[in-house]
Amino acid sequence: MSGTFEYRFPAIKGIQAHREYYVSMCPLKLIPKLFIFDEEELVPEIRAQRILNKSRIPEMASYITSNKDSYIFSAITASIDGETVFKPLSEEAEFDRVGVLCVPMNAQFIINDGQHRRAAIEVALKSRPEVGDETIAVVFFRDRGLKRCQQMFADLNRYAVKPSASLGLLYDHRDEKARLSRLVVAQSKTFKNLVEMEKSSLSPRSRKLFTLSALHQANCALIGDADLDSVEDLADSCIEYWEEVASNIPEWSFVRQSKMTSGEVRRDFIHSHAIVLQVLGEVGRILQEAHPKSWKKKLTHLSEIDWSRSNGNLWEGRAMIGGRVSKARNNVSLTKNIVKQSMGLPLNPEENRLEEAFRRGEHGQ
């Protein structure tokens, strides 16, 4: 590469599958300039990456700018289409893997993994250029053509598994609503030892009755747009509400008292499923706003509802489709109608429209 201008990256050389690769650090301000993503117009067969999902970029960029003291991004993986030379700092065996990777400036860098991170960094730099001097790890491979780049993309994503929603909430210490839900689980007698904190679905043999993700969605519905300045006070209010709900759904207590198993309750009743928790959260907010002094008395009507899954006349088409619990939007709304009507709460125009359409469908069967 003599006589040509070149990039020089401090790097560590490694070996995978008998091929050299290099790990380096790159300033964020260089990322948009080095890695140009221009494959959007190409058909999938001749691309080396998935199409860029632009709707993801604003949220990812905001993550950087809103958490400039704590954000973290994993490495970008790229292939270099061009001649490269690795110059070790020393020829001695113990130091020959540390050195400088020299790449001509006319070489192309093809992203194998991390194009959304690259796009988010570009957006973030426009509002916070000071992060440009910070670095991100980059793993460089030597390019071996389109087929190899496509295979690298497939291999890098083959075993990628997104963590469950429950585990994400358990470990998220930035989201105040997530903290609220953790407080509710930790301090409520109703949910103690009955909430699955890692998984977002329950097996028939699970000893848990609820999932953290389902309870979190219900809590978000319950508090609505409430001010999050005092999460502890909000958590206390949520606990008070859910304990009042539990006093009117005896099967929840039966599980704690070992009179029934969680599996039996979930098999025979719908009231511990995510759809009903969501409904109870939404109705709870409406109830407390409309009847701030008598909402607890109104909740006693929950005990008058037949929550049995076998009650197909009531729940089929509402909370269930073909005998299986469904959390589609219309199912949530139709289930909420039953709960609101049991408490004497009026349906809004959209709920009335949906209810009338549902009844016309039933009548025609």
Secondary structure, 3 states (H helix, E strand, C coil): CCCCCEEEEEEEEEEECCEEEEEEEEEHHHHHHHCCCCCCCCCHHHCCCCCCCHHHHHHHHHHHHHCCCCCCCCCEEEEEECCCEEEECCCCCCCCCEEEEEEECCCEEEEEECHHHHHHHHHHHHHCHHHHHCEEEEEEEECCCHHHHHHHHHHHHHCCCCCCHHHHHHHCCCCHHHHHHHHHHHHCCCCCCCEECCCCCCCCCCCCCEEHHHHHHHHHHHHCCCCHHHHHHHHHHHHHHHHHHHCCCHHHHHHHCCCCCHHHHHHHECCCCHHHHHHHHHHHHHHHHHCCCCHHHHHHHHHHCCCECCCHHHHECCCEECCEECCCHHHHHHHHHHHHHHCCCCCCHHHHHHHHHHHHHHHCC
